[in-house]
Amino acid sequence: MQAVRLLWGLVAIFGMMIAMVPLLGALNWLNIPFAFFGLLISSLTLGTSNDKPCRGSAAGMALCATAIGLGMIRLFLGCGLL
């Protein structure tokens, strides 16, 4: 399960990187909800894991939060369009 959380965060970061390209900033309208659900899933399952370390969910949460924050800044700078 940790791999899914980490993979979700990596996909969110990858989508955020693509949305940083000029004229592709509107992709953040899709990427921010995707990263939000990843953050929600990672935070809800953080304490329920029976595995020894929960590094996957913590890393997934950090990646999703970074994607949300940078995506919102990018949307603000591009006025929600660019």
C-alpha positions as CSV (number, residue, x, y, z in Angstrom):
1,M,0.0,0.0,0.0
2,Q,2.9,2.3,0.6
3,A,4.0,2.0,-3.0
4,V,0.6,3.2,-4.1
5,R,0.8,6.3,-1.9
6,L,4.3,7.1,-3.1
7,L,3.3,6.5,-6.7
8,W,0.3,8.8,-6.4
9,G,2.6,11.6,-5.1
10,L,5.1,11.0,-7.9
11,V,2.4,11.2,-10.5
12,A,1.1,14.4,-8.9
13,I,4.6,16.0,-9.0
14,F,5.1,14.9,-12.6
15,G,1.8,16.5,-13.6
16,M,2.9,19.7,-11.8
17,M,6.2,19.7,-13.7
18,I,4.3,19.4,-17.0
19,A,2.0,22.2,-15.9
20,M,5.0,24.5,-15.3
21,V,5.6,24.6,-19.1
22,P,4.4,27.9,-20.5
23,L,0.8,27.6,-22.0
24,L,0.1,24.3,-20.1
25,G,-0.7,25.9,-16.7
26,A,-4.4,25.1,-17.1
27,L,-3.4,21.4,-16.4
28,N,-3.2,22.4,-12.8
29,W,-7.0,22.5,-12.7
30,L,-6.8,18.7,-13.1
31,N,-3.6,18.2,-11.1
32,I,-4.6,20.0,-7.9
33,P,-7.7,17.8,-7.2
34,F,-5.7,14.7,-8.1
35,A,-3.0,15.7,-5.7
36,F,-5.6,16.6,-3.0
37,F,-7.1,13.1,-3.2
38,G,-3.7,11.6,-3.0
39,L,-3.0,13.8,0.1
40,L,-6.3,12.7,1.6
41,I,-5.7,9.0,1.0
42,S,-2.2,9.2,2.4
43,S,-3.3,11.0,5.5
44,L,-6.2,8.7,6.2
45,T,-4.1,5.6,5.9
46,L,-1.0,7.0,7.7
47,G,-1.8,5.3,11.0
48,T,-3.4,2.2,9.7
49,S,-0.4,0.6,8.1
50,N,1.0,-2.6,9.7
51,D,4.3,-2.1,8.0
52,K,7.3,-1.1,10.1
53,P,8.1,2.4,8.7
54,C,5.5,4.5,7.0
55,R,7.9,6.4,4.8
56,G,5.8,5.8,1.7
57,S,2.8,7.5,3.0
58,A,4.8,10.4,4.5
59,A,6.7,10.9,1.2
60,G,3.4,10.6,-0.7
61,M,1.9,13.3,1.5
62,A,4.9,15.6,1.1
63,L,4.8,15.2,-2.7
64,C,1.1,15.8,-3.0
65,A,1.3,18.8,-0.7
66,T,4.1,20.2,-2.8
67,A,2.2,19.7,-6.0
68,I,-0.9,21.4,-4.5
69,G,1.1,24.4,-3.3
70,L,3.2,24.9,-6.4
71,G,0.2,24.3,-8.6
72,M,-1.9,27.0,-6.8
73,I,1.0,29.4,-7.1
74,R,1.3,28.7,-10.8
75,L,-2.5,29.2,-11.3
76,F,-2.3,32.5,-9.4
77,L,0.6,33.7,-11.5
78,G,-1.1,32.7,-14.8
79,C,-4.5,34.1,-13.8
80,G,-5.9,30.5,-13.9
81,L,-5.4,30.2,-17.6
82,L,-1.7,30.0,-18.7
